[in-house]
Amino acid sequence: MSEPDLSFLDPAGRQPAAAEHMPRPPASPSRTPGASAEGLVADLRAYQAELENQNKVLRYSQAVAESAYERFETLFASVPLALMVVDDHDMVVQANSMAHRSFQPTERDRPLTALMPFVCPQDAARVREAFTQAQDLGHSEVKEVVFLISDAARITGDLHIAHIEAPQTSGPPLSQFLCAVIDQGPLLAERQALQHSAETLQQRNEQIRASEKRLEAVINSALDAIICVDQHQRITVFNPTAAALFQCSASDALGSTLDRFLPDAAQALAFAQLTTQALLGEMTALTASGKELAVEVSVSFERHADGETTTVFARDLTGRKKAEAHRNELEAQLRESHKMQAVGTMAGGIAHDFNNILGAILGNVELAKADCATHAPGSPVLESLLEIDKAGRRARDLVRQILTFSRNEPPQRSAVSLAEVVHDTERLLRVTLPPAIELHMQLQAGLPPVLADATQVEQALLNLCTNAVHAIGTERGSIHVEAATVQPDQRLTERLGLAPIDYVALTVRDTGPGMDAATLERIFEPFFTTKPVGQGTGLGLAVVHGVMRTHEGGVDVQSTPGQGSRFTLYFPVATGATASTPASAAADAPAHPAPQAQPPATEAAASAPVPAAPPSPTPAKKHHVMYVDDDQALVFLVQRLLRRRGYEVSGYTDPHEATAALRAAPQAYDLLVTDYNMPGFCGVDLVREARLIRPDLPVALASGYVTAEIEQAALAEGAQALIHKPNDVEELCATVQRLIVGHDPA
């Protein structure tokens, strides 16, 4: 039997044609007709059996092929990959369900008819090159191709391509490509997540390193001492502030126990089990050399896997304690300044009222002495009047010192040569200096001029030297007067309230008994004195204090019991000015300066015989003077004084009544003299009203407290003269005569 024809199993058609393998009827030899018929039947039967066998084989082969095709279709459809068959024209011939679900998720999406429209334009060239390579080599692959499914959806996957040829019933086989898309989205997402995690971890590490650097910088630059100790109280961190505070290097301190520097803080670490932080307050610390320090301590406790760490913060209280002491000192000075200001204001008010009383006393004494002109020079009445006059003049000088102390307005200062002022005072002192006391002058050569009032500077220096003489008493001693240019340091400027400029320091020191701390606290109080009753007024140093305050300077006192006293006056240097001598300063002063403190009148001057009042000229007509003062005694006194000189006087204690009288008869008066300070009224206002009523009326303003501001205001309103109270009778009468004569039409 011949082989069955299985050429249909070869899809490529490599088997020979079926006709070539079909059994042929055997060639039979020439037979006889009878024998040939039987042989032909047998051949046909054999051929029929062979055909039946071949049919069975064909049916079996067909069944096997159909089974294989079904398995391929099942595998192609159920494999979890997007599979598709693409021809040479990019048409999708066949695609499994996974491909349809991936490339066409919804019915509204683009249908899967071609592969290249889904490929991202950036990857299109790589995909075309892969198809060309698969056609040449049989297979190829492209990594991470992006397939655009829709505007919001895309697939990133690897494209695997295999080249296949499909047989045709006629003609050459058809070239096709089996494409498999392996979705790399989850893998890429995981990879991106890992990359993001790595980047985040790197950023965290950098942040941790930066945080550690910042923490180190904060610890190293902290103004407080920071010490970290472990659970065994061994120092692990010792910042530079701690090294400076405890005078110990960090290398030496590391590893030491905490009680080496903070003996009292070690026992406080027991609070670690109760709280995370604690304020221990002020403690005593020790430096490396054993010196004690006052510090404020707080602690912080931290628990971690390796154990516990305690951070100790120590703040140096040395500067704070010094600042508190300095502040207390400044507060004491401020309280003293307020007290001095209050006392000065009170003393000024008392002195103002006392001026009126003294004016009445001295004026009536002058009248009484004139009435006693016929008595003998040594008569008891005249001696009593002279004693009253002497006491009144001493009281007047005392009031002027009080006013000098209480005055708050700046004096008329100019560039003054302090050396000349000191030498003038020296000449006055050497005349009255006791023989047992030596006076030494030491003035720096080329002293710059100071901005001061020469008279007040002389008064302050005279008061200091007089106090030094009284302090030395009858013992042998010496007084040293020194002057030099200085620039006070910051502590002195803050303590005395000085500006940071150059000063000339005028120092007066003596070899007297000195003063204790209680006396030093009160030496500038008015009327405070350590002298016996009747030997001192207690205003000498108060006047010095007032002079330095108005000169924008300061006075510094240093004294120790048994070692004498030292007073230093700081006068600001006059920049860009030429110094004037005391004589020229006095010549350039205004015609009516503010009252200055003067030494008491001498005994000889007080006891000199008083000449009789000169006869007043007899005028053709009596000049009418209006005198206004709130003190009835002064009004009565002035009326008596001026009437004796031939004047007609109208006295008023109420400025409103005086204004009404002047308005009623403005031409009846030849002169108006008014007090400056009256209850509810100011003399300047009365001057202004008088000038409005009668512009040509001479006006004079009288006051026991004439300041530069009062003088400027009075002159601006038209006052022709300022009269200081209490004043001499001759001075008052001369001023009245000058003003009336100067405005007399005759």
KOLKOLVEX-906627 format. One record per residue (C-alpha): x, y, z; residue in one letter. Coordinates in Angstrom, 2 decimals. Layout:
BEGIN
u_v_w_residu
X_Y_Z_A
...
This chain:
BEGIN
u_v_w_residu
0.00_0.00_0.00_M
1.29_3.48_-0.82_S
1.55_6.49_1.71_E
-1.52_8.59_2.32_P
-1.44_12.18_1.07_D
-0.89_14.59_4.04_L
-0.01_17.64_2.07_S
-2.97_19.58_3.43_F
-1.28_19.65_6.84_L
1.56_21.72_5.42_D
0.31_25.33_5.46_P
3.30_26.51_3.46_A
2.55_23.99_0.72_G
5.93_22.39_0.91_R
4.48_18.83_0.21_Q
4.15_17.71_-3.40_P
0.80_17.88_-4.99_A
-1.80_15.33_-3.90_A
-2.13_14.03_-7.35_A
1.45_13.01_-7.30_E
0.85_10.65_-4.33_H
-2.47_9.24_-5.35_M
-2.32_5.44_-5.82_P
-2.44_4.43_-9.31_R
-3.91_1.20_-10.49_P
-1.08_-1.26_-10.94_P
-0.14_-2.06_-14.40_A
-1.18_-5.55_-14.98_S
0.38_-7.77_-17.46_P
-1.50_-8.81_-20.34_S
-4.06_-11.20_-19.20_R
-6.61_-13.26_-20.63_T
-10.04_-11.74_-20.67_P
-11.40_-13.96_-17.88_G
-8.43_-13.57_-15.63_A
-8.14_-9.84_-16.19_S
-11.65_-9.12_-14.95_A
-11.06_-10.79_-11.62_E
-7.77_-9.03_-11.11_G
-9.27_-5.65_-11.91_L
-11.96_-6.18_-9.28_V
-9.34_-7.06_-6.68_A
-7.32_-3.94_-7.49_D
-10.34_-1.77_-7.24_L
-11.20_-3.22_-3.87_R
-7.67_-2.64_-2.61_A
-7.70_0.89_-3.94_Y
-11.02_1.52_-2.25_Q
-9.67_0.30_1.09_A
-6.65_2.54_0.70_E
-8.89_5.53_-0.01_L
-10.94_4.78_3.08_E
-7.76_4.74_5.17_N
-6.62_8.02_3.70_Q
-10.02_9.57_4.44_N
-9.67_8.49_8.07_K
-6.24_10.09_8.24_V
-7.60_13.26_6.67_L
-10.48_13.42_9.10_R
-8.04_12.89_12.00_Y
-5.71_15.60_10.72_S
-8.59_17.97_10.24_Q
-9.79_17.30_13.76_A
-6.26_17.92_15.12_V
-5.97_21.18_13.14_A
-9.34_22.38_14.28_E
-8.44_21.56_17.88_S
-5.14_23.46_17.58_A
-6.89_26.45_16.02_Y
-9.42_26.49_18.83_E
-6.64_26.35_21.41_R
-4.82_29.21_19.63_F
-7.98_31.29_19.51_E
-8.63_30.60_23.16_T
-5.07_31.48_24.08_L
-5.11_34.59_21.84_F
-8.36_35.77_23.38_A
-7.64_35.03_27.04_S
-3.96_35.95_27.39_V
-3.64_39.01_29.80_P
-1.79_41.00_27.18_L
-2.96_43.33_24.49_A
-2.38_41.23_21.32_L
-3.15_42.29_17.81_M
-2.27_41.20_14.30_V
-1.26_44.06_12.01_V
-0.67_43.86_8.28_D
1.82_45.76_6.19_D
-0.60_48.70_5.91_H
-0.94_49.18_9.71_D
-4.43_47.75_9.65_M
-5.39_45.69_12.68_V
-6.49_42.37_11.24_V
-7.24_40.76_14.55_Q
-7.12_41.92_18.22_A
-7.99_40.17_21.42_N
-10.36_41.51_24.04_S
-7.53_42.82_26.22_M
-6.38_45.00_23.31_A
-9.89_46.30_22.77_H
-10.33_47.08_26.49_R
-6.98_48.87_26.61_S
-7.20_50.88_23.40_F
-10.96_51.40_23.27_Q
-12.23_51.54_26.88_P
-15.58_53.08_25.91_T
-17.69_53.25_22.81_E
-16.95_56.98_22.46_R
-13.21_56.31_22.14_D
-11.40_55.86_18.85_R
-11.85_52.32_17.40_P
-8.86_50.00_17.20_L
-8.52_49.81_13.43_T
-4.89_50.92_13.12_A
-1.99_50.93_15.58_L
0.09_53.97_14.60_M
-2.62_56.60_15.30_P
-2.40_55.57_18.97_F
1.38_56.01_19.15_V
2.66_59.28_20.68_C
4.32_61.48_18.02_P
7.55_61.43_19.98_Q
7.66_57.60_19.80_D
6.35_57.15_16.23_A
9.81_57.01_14.63_A
11.00_54.34_17.08_R
7.91_52.19_16.41_V
8.31_52.37_12.62_R
11.95_51.40_12.94_E
10.91_48.45_15.11_A
8.49_47.19_12.45_F
11.23_47.39_9.84_T
13.59_45.47_12.11_Q
10.94_42.79_12.77_A
10.40_42.29_9.06_Q
14.13_41.74_8.60_D
14.95_39.77_11.73_L
11.60_38.24_12.53_G
11.09_40.07_15.81_H
11.87_43.35_17.66_S
10.76_45.35_20.69_E
10.41_49.00_21.74_V
10.59_50.07_25.41_K
8.22_52.51_27.07_E
6.09_53.54_24.15_V
3.33_56.01_24.97_V
-0.06_55.23_23.43_F
-2.56_58.07_23.44_L
-5.98_56.56_24.16_I
-7.87_59.81_24.69_S
-7.23_63.36_25.83_D
-7.07_62.25_29.46_A
-5.92_58.62_29.17_A
-2.70_57.09_27.93_R
-0.82_53.79_28.18_I
2.91_53.45_28.63_T
4.16_50.00_27.72_G
6.72_47.87_25.91_D
5.81_46.90_22.31_L
6.93_43.39_21.18_H
6.65_42.66_17.44_I
6.89_39.21_15.67_A
6.79_38.83_11.90_H
4.48_36.02_10.56_I
3.40_34.91_7.09_E
-0.14_33.71_6.45_A
-0.47_31.10_3.57_P
-2.80_31.84_0.70_Q
-4.74_29.39_-1.50_T
-3.05_31.01_-4.40_S
-0.10_33.32_-4.61_G
2.66_34.15_-2.10_P
1.95_34.12_1.66_P
0.60_37.28_3.31_L
3.11_39.19_5.54_S
1.66_40.13_8.96_Q
2.93_41.27_12.41_F
1.89_39.87_15.75_L
2.11_42.79_18.26_C
2.01_42.42_22.01_A
1.75_45.54_24.30_V
2.96_44.94_27.86_I
1.57_47.73_30.07_D
4.42_49.21_32.15_Q
2.17_51.75_33.91_G
2.17_50.07_37.35_P
5.88_49.39_37.07_L
6.59_52.99_36.03_L
4.32_54.26_38.80_A
6.19_52.14_41.29_E
9.48_53.31_39.82_R
8.33_56.95_40.01_Q
7.13_56.34_43.54_A
10.53_54.93_44.43_L
12.27_57.86_42.77_Q
9.97_60.29_44.58_H
10.63_58.47_47.84_S
14.35_58.64_47.20_A
14.13_62.35_46.39_E
11.97_62.96_49.45_T
14.37_60.99_51.59_L
17.27_63.00_50.19_Q
15.42_66.23_50.88_Q
14.64_65.05_54.41_R
18.28_64.22_54.96_N
19.31_67.63_53.64_E
16.71_69.28_55.87_Q
17.99_67.29_58.83_I
21.55_68.33_58.06_R
20.46_71.95_57.61_A
18.48_71.74_60.84_S
21.49_70.33_62.62_E
23.62_73.17_61.26_K
21.03_75.73_62.32_R
20.80_74.14_65.74_L
24.56_74.19_66.03_E
24.63_77.84_64.92_A
21.89_78.74_67.40_V
23.68_76.96_70.22_I
27.01_78.54_69.33_N
25.56_82.05_68.96_S
23.18_81.91_71.93_A
23.67_84.57_74.57_L
22.96_82.01_77.28_D
25.30_79.25_78.31_A
23.95_75.92_76.98_I
25.18_72.66_78.48_I
23.88_69.21_77.51_C
24.50_66.24_79.81_V
23.75_62.55_79.36_D
22.03_60.23_81.79_Q
25.25_59.97_83.79_H
25.41_63.81_84.08_Q
28.45_63.96_81.82_R
28.73_67.08_79.67_I
28.26_66.38_75.96_T
27.64_69.91_74.64_V
29.40_73.06_75.87_F
28.71_76.14_73.72_N
31.08_79.15_73.39_P
28.98_81.28_75.76_T
29.36_78.62_78.42_A
33.10_78.52_77.75_A
33.30_82.30_78.21_A
31.01_82.33_81.25_L
32.73_79.53_83.12_F
36.20_80.44_81.78_Q
36.79_76.92_80.55_C
37.40_75.62_77.02_S
34.92_73.20_75.49_A
37.55_70.47_75.10_S
38.29_70.67_78.81_D
34.63_70.75_79.85_A
33.39_67.84_77.70_L
33.18_64.69_79.75_G
33.14_66.56_83.07_S
30.25_66.27_85.48_T
27.69_69.04_85.72_L
28.39_69.77_89.38_D
31.82_71.08_88.39_R
30.15_74.28_87.21_F
26.66_74.12_88.72_L
26.79_72.34_92.07_P
23.19_73.20_92.96_D
21.71_72.24_89.58_A
22.72_68.57_89.74_A
20.20_67.80_92.45_Q
17.44_69.40_90.39_A
17.80_66.74_87.68_L
15.56_64.55_89.78_A
12.65_66.48_88.27_F
13.25_64.62_84.98_A
10.68_62.00_85.88_Q
8.03_64.61_86.67_L
8.23_67.19_83.88_T
9.91_68.00_80.59_T
11.24_71.38_81.67_Q
11.78_73.34_84.85_A
12.88_76.84_85.85_L
15.35_76.57_88.72_L
15.80_80.33_89.19_G
18.89_82.07_90.48_E
21.83_79.91_91.48_M
25.50_80.24_92.27_T
27.82_78.87_89.58_A
31.54_78.22_89.67_L
34.09_79.06_87.01_T
37.01_76.80_86.19_A
39.13_78.84_88.62_S
36.54_78.57_91.40_G
35.11_82.09_91.14_K
31.43_82.35_92.04_E
28.89_83.73_89.60_L
25.20_84.56_89.92_A
23.27_82.81_87.13_V
19.65_82.04_86.29_E
19.18_78.36_85.41_V
16.46_76.46_83.56_S
16.54_72.83_82.40_V
14.88_70.78_79.67_S
14.58_66.99_79.74_F
14.41_64.79_76.63_E
13.88_61.04_76.53_R
14.98_58.94_73.52_H
15.94_55.39_72.66_A
19.53_55.76_73.82_D
18.53_57.16_77.21_G
17.95_60.69_78.48_E
19.49_64.04_77.60_T
19.25_67.08_79.84_T
19.86_70.56_78.49_T
20.83_73.23_81.01_V
20.44_76.92_80.17_F
22.42_79.33_82.35_A
22.08_83.11_82.02_R
24.67_85.40_83.53_D
23.09_87.81_85.99_L
26.19_89.92_86.57_T
25.24_92.53_83.98_G
21.62_92.55_85.15_R
22.64_93.09_88.75_K
24.96_95.90_87.73_K
22.16_97.42_85.63_A
19.73_97.12_88.54_E
22.22_98.77_90.85_A
22.80_101.51_88.28_H
19.06_101.92_87.79_R
18.53_102.17_91.54_N
21.24_104.79_91.63_E
19.59_106.73_88.80_L
16.20_106.42_90.46_E
17.67_107.79_93.67_A
19.16_110.68_91.70_Q
15.84_111.25_89.98_L
14.01_111.31_93.29_R
16.64_113.68_94.63_E
16.25_115.87_91.54_S
12.46_115.92_91.94_H
12.84_116.74_95.61_K
15.28_119.53_94.82_M
12.95_120.87_92.16_Q
9.98_120.80_94.51_A
11.96_122.45_97.28_V
13.28_125.02_94.83_G
9.77_125.85_93.61_T
8.54_126.18_97.17_M
11.55_128.29_98.15_A
11.03_130.53_95.13_G
7.41_131.13_96.08_G
8.34_131.88_99.67_I
11.15_134.17_98.56_A
8.80_136.08_96.27_H
6.40_136.83_99.11_D
9.29_137.55_101.45_F
10.57_140.13_99.00_N
7.48_142.25_99.57_N
7.95_142.03_103.32_I
11.62_143.00_103.04_L
10.77_145.84_100.72_G
8.37_147.28_103.27_A
10.91_146.85_106.08_I
13.84_148.40_104.19_L
11.72_151.22_102.83_G
10.31_152.16_106.19_N
13.83_152.00_107.66_V
14.94_154.52_105.04_E
12.02_156.76_105.93_L
12.79_156.42_109.63_A
16.48_157.25_109.08_K
15.46_160.32_107.12_A
13.16_161.35_109.95_D
16.08_160.87_112.40_C
18.49_163.00_110.38_A
18.50_165.62_113.12_T
19.63_163.12_115.76_H
23.25_162.69_116.73_A
25.15_159.97_114.80_P
25.42_157.77_117.90_G
21.83_158.11_119.11_S
20.15_154.84_120.18_P
17.31_155.33_117.70_V
19.66_155.66_114.75_L
21.74_152.67_115.91_E
18.57_150.55_116.11_S
17.59_151.62_112.62_L
21.04_150.76_111.32_L
20.80_147.28_112.87_E
17.38_146.80_111.30_I
18.77_147.95_107.95_D
21.75_145.59_108.25_K
19.53_142.62_109.10_A
17.15_143.49_106.28_G
19.97_143.64_103.75_R
21.26_140.25_104.92_R
17.74_138.89_104.51_A
17.61_140.43_101.03_R
20.85_138.70_100.05_D
19.50_135.42_101.44_L
16.34_135.80_99.35_V
18.43_136.45_96.27_R
20.34_133.22_96.91_Q
17.06_131.34_97.24_I
15.88_132.82_93.94_L
19.16_131.87_92.30_T
18.67_128.29_93.51_F
15.02_128.05_92.49_S
15.37_129.67_89.07_R
14.72_127.17_86.23_N
15.28_129.34_83.19_E
18.72_129.37_81.54_P
20.99_132.27_82.50_P
22.51_134.76_80.07_Q
25.56_132.70_79.12_R
28.44_133.61_76.87_S
31.97_132.42_76.17_A
33.88_133.12_79.38_V
37.52_132.53_80.29_S
37.29_130.31_83.33_L
40.91_131.03_84.26_A
40.20_134.75_84.65_E
37.09_134.07_86.71_V
39.11_131.80_88.99_V
41.87_134.40_89.39_H
39.34_137.12_90.25_D
37.82_134.86_92.88_T
41.31_134.02_94.15_E
42.01_137.70_94.87_R
38.80_137.94_96.88_L
39.52_134.72_98.79_L
43.11_135.57_99.77_R
41.91_138.72_101.51_V
39.53_136.80_103.81_T
41.42_133.47_104.05_L
42.54_132.48_107.60_P
46.33_132.35_108.05_P
46.29_128.62_108.87_A
44.76_127.68_105.51_I
46.78_127.63_102.31_E
45.21_128.21_98.88_L
46.79_126.45_95.88_H
45.81_127.12_92.26_M
46.62_124.69_89.47_Q
45.04_125.66_86.14_L
45.78_123.91_82.88_Q
47.45_126.14_80.32_A
45.33_127.17_77.36_G
41.95_126.36_78.85_L
39.18_126.76_76.25_P
36.37_129.22_77.00_P
33.25_127.87_78.69_V
29.65_128.78_78.01_L
28.67_130.33_81.34_A
27.56_133.36_83.31_D
30.73_134.77_84.87_A
28.94_136.12_87.95_T
27.27_132.79_88.71_Q
30.49_130.86_88.13_V
32.26_133.17_90.59_E
29.42_132.74_93.08_Q
29.58_128.91_92.83_A
33.37_128.87_93.25_L
33.17_131.31_96.17_L
30.55_129.14_97.90_N
32.65_125.98_97.51_L
35.79_127.65_98.86_C
33.85_129.21_101.75_T
32.46_125.78_102.64_N
35.99_124.35_102.51_A
37.24_127.07_104.87_V
34.39_126.36_107.30_H
35.05_122.59_107.07_A
38.75_122.99_107.96_I
37.87_125.39_110.76_G
40.71_126.42_113.09_T
42.96_123.53_112.06_E
45.80_123.87_109.61_R
44.84_122.79_106.13_G
44.86_123.59_102.47_S
42.42_124.22_99.64_I
43.31_123.18_96.09_H
41.56_124.68_93.07_V
42.23_122.88_89.79_E
40.90_123.30_86.25_A
41.46_121.04_83.25_A
39.77_120.00_80.03_T
38.13_116.58_80.29_V
35.71_114.35_78.42_Q
33.69_112.38_80.99_P
33.30_108.66_80.47_D
29.95_107.04_79.80_Q
29.27_106.06_83.39_R
29.92_109.60_84.65_L
27.80_111.18_81.91_T
24.91_108.85_82.73_E
25.22_109.47_86.47_R
25.41_113.26_86.18_L
23.18_113.60_83.12_G
25.92_115.18_80.99_L
26.02_115.37_77.21_A
28.88_113.50_75.46_P
30.93_116.66_74.76_I
34.07_118.30_76.10_D
33.96_120.01_79.50_Y
36.23_122.11_81.66_V
36.35_120.48_85.08_A
36.74_122.95_87.96_L
37.75_121.05_91.12_T
37.83_122.30_94.69_V
39.28_119.88_97.25_R
40.16_120.43_100.87_D
41.89_118.64_103.72_T
38.94_118.93_106.06_G
37.22_116.16_108.05_P
35.19_114.91_105.07_G
31.57_113.72_105.06_M
29.83_110.42_105.64_D
27.30_108.83_103.28_A
24.27_110.21_105.14_A
25.57_113.76_104.83_T
26.46_113.31_101.16_L
22.86_112.42_100.38_E
21.59_115.75_101.72_R
24.30_118.31_100.99_I
22.38_119.92_98.12_F
19.13_120.26_100.05_E
18.22_123.89_100.72_P
18.68_124.95_104.35_F
20.51_121.72_105.25_F
23.70_122.50_107.17_T
26.02_120.80_109.64_T
27.16_124.11_111.11_K
25.98_125.42_114.49_P
22.85_127.54_114.67_V
23.48_131.04_113.38_G
26.63_130.14_111.40_Q
25.13_128.98_108.14_G
22.01_129.24_106.00_T
22.32_125.86_104.25_G
22.02_127.50_100.82_L
25.65_127.55_99.67_G
25.73_124.14_97.99_L
22.08_124.44_96.95_A
23.02_127.57_94.99_V
25.97_125.68_93.44_V
23.61_122.90_92.40_H
21.19_125.41_90.87_G
23.98_127.19_88.99_V
25.28_123.95_87.46_M
21.77_122.85_86.52_R
21.07_126.08_84.64_T
24.50_125.85_82.95_H
23.71_122.37_81.53_E
26.62_121.00_83.52_G
26.97_118.86_86.59_G
28.55_118.69_90.03_V
30.29_115.57_91.31_D
31.11_115.07_94.99_V
33.62_112.65_96.49_Q
34.25_112.61_100.22_S
35.46_110.16_102.83_T
35.44_110.80_106.57_P
38.94_111.87_107.64_G
40.19_112.40_104.07_Q
38.58_115.66_103.04_G
36.11_116.46_100.25_S
36.37_116.97_96.52_R
33.82_118.96_94.48_F
34.10_118.94_90.66_T
32.06_121.32_88.50_L
31.67_120.41_84.80_Y
31.17_123.41_82.49_F
30.51_122.76_78.78_P
33.15_124.12_76.44_V
32.01_127.01_74.24_A
32.79_125.93_70.67_T
33.53_128.53_68.00_G
33.46_131.53_70.40_A
35.99_133.96_71.76_T
36.25_134.16_75.52_A
35.32_137.42_77.19_S
36.66_138.66_80.47_T
34.33_139.01_83.45_P
34.48_142.78_83.11_A
33.43_142.72_79.47_S
30.76_140.14_80.23_A
29.34_142.44_82.86_A
29.48_145.35_80.44_A
27.64_143.39_77.78_D
24.94_142.23_80.21_A
21.43_143.69_79.86_P
20.55_146.86_81.70_A
18.42_144.94_84.16_H
19.89_141.47_84.66_P
18.29_138.75_86.71_A
19.24_138.88_90.39_P
22.37_136.99_91.34_Q
23.47_135.66_94.69_A
25.66_138.23_96.42_Q
27.79_138.06_99.53_P
26.26_139.66_102.63_P
26.85_143.33_103.22_A
29.88_144.02_105.36_T
29.60_145.38_108.84_E
31.32_148.65_107.93_A
28.98_149.35_105.07_A
25.95_148.60_107.20_A
27.06_150.87_110.03_S
28.05_153.84_107.86_A
26.08_157.00_108.54_P
23.07_157.42_106.28_V
22.96_160.75_104.53_P
19.78_162.71_104.68_A
17.49_162.49_101.73_A
18.43_165.16_99.22_P
15.84_167.78_98.72_P
13.70_167.00_95.74_S
13.32_169.57_93.04_P
10.18_171.57_93.34_T
8.36_171.08_90.05_P
6.00_173.56_88.56_A
3.29_170.94_88.87_K
3.19_167.67_90.73_K
3.68_164.61_88.56_H
1.09_161.89_89.12_H
2.36_158.32_89.63_V
0.08_155.24_89.64_M
1.56_152.40_91.70_Y
-0.10_148.94_91.55_V
0.89_146.09_93.88_D
-1.08_143.37_95.63_D
0.79_144.06_98.90_D
-0.89_146.88_100.82_Q
2.25_147.56_102.88_A
4.32_148.19_99.75_L
1.66_150.46_98.28_V
1.56_152.48_101.48_F
5.39_152.64_101.61_L
5.79_153.81_98.00_V
3.10_156.43_98.52_Q
4.98_157.83_101.51_R
8.38_157.71_99.73_L
7.26_159.41_96.53_L
5.06_161.97_98.24_R
8.08_163.11_100.23_R
9.83_163.66_96.89_R
7.01_165.87_95.69_G
5.02_163.38_93.60_Y
1.33_162.72_93.68_E
0.79_158.97_94.09_V
-2.32_156.84_93.55_S
-1.89_153.37_94.95_G
-3.96_150.31_93.99_Y
-3.91_146.73_95.23_T
-6.43_145.58_92.61_D
-5.17_145.77_89.00_P
-8.73_145.87_87.70_H
-9.45_149.01_89.70_E
-6.22_150.52_88.44_A
-7.20_149.76_84.85_T
-10.61_151.33_85.36_A
-9.07_154.46_86.92_A
-6.61_154.80_84.06_L
-9.34_154.35_81.48_R
-11.46_156.99_83.23_A
-8.66_159.61_83.24_A
-5.80_158.55_80.96_P
-4.16_162.01_80.89_Q
-4.13_162.40_84.65_A
-1.13_160.11_85.14_Y
2.51_160.65_84.22_D
3.87_157.20_85.13_L
2.58_153.69_85.81_L
4.59_151.33_88.05_V
3.07_147.84_88.42_T
4.08_144.62_90.11_D
4.59_141.59_87.86_Y
3.04_138.81_89.91_N
-0.41_139.53_91.36_M
-3.23_137.10_92.23_P
-5.23_136.37_89.10_G
-3.42_139.00_87.07_F
-0.05_139.55_85.42_C
1.76_142.86_85.37_G
2.56_142.40_81.66_V
-1.18_142.31_80.96_D
-1.59_145.59_82.82_L
1.27_147.08_80.81_V
-0.49_145.98_77.62_R
-3.82_147.49_78.73_E
-2.12_150.74_79.70_A
-0.42_151.01_76.31_R
-3.77_150.47_74.60_L
-5.44_153.15_76.72_I
-2.58_155.66_76.42_R
0.33_154.68_74.14_P
2.66_157.48_75.31_D
2.35_156.72_79.05_L
5.69_155.65_80.60_P
5.39_152.24_82.24_V
7.75_150.39_84.62_A
7.47_146.76_85.79_L
8.59_145.75_89.31_A
9.31_142.22_90.47_S
11.51_140.35_92.87_G
11.90_137.53_90.33_Y
12.91_139.07_87.01_V
13.92_136.44_84.44_T
15.00_136.77_80.84_A
11.55_135.70_79.69_E
9.83_138.26_81.91_I
12.21_140.97_80.71_E
11.62_140.13_77.03_Q
7.83_140.03_77.50_A
7.78_143.35_79.38_A
9.98_145.14_76.86_L
7.95_143.73_73.99_A
4.76_145.21_75.49_E
6.37_148.64_75.86_G
7.74_148.76_79.42_A
10.55_151.32_79.70_Q
12.18_149.96_82.89_A
12.38_146.93_85.15_L
12.62_147.49_88.92_I
14.02_144.73_91.10_H
12.42_144.27_94.52_K
13.44_144.85_97.19_P
15.41_147.87_96.07_N
16.95_150.96_97.62_D
14.89_154.08_98.05_V
17.32_156.12_95.98_E
17.21_153.57_93.16_E
13.40_153.64_93.06_L
13.20_157.41_93.18_C
15.92_157.78_90.54_A
14.07_155.44_88.19_T
10.80_157.31_88.67_V
12.51_160.65_88.10_Q
14.27_159.37_84.96_R
11.10_158.03_83.37_L
9.03_161.11_84.13_I
11.67_163.60_83.04_V
12.38_161.63_79.88_G
8.74_161.89_78.82_H
8.05_165.41_80.10_D
7.10_167.68_77.18_P
8.79_170.57_78.94_A
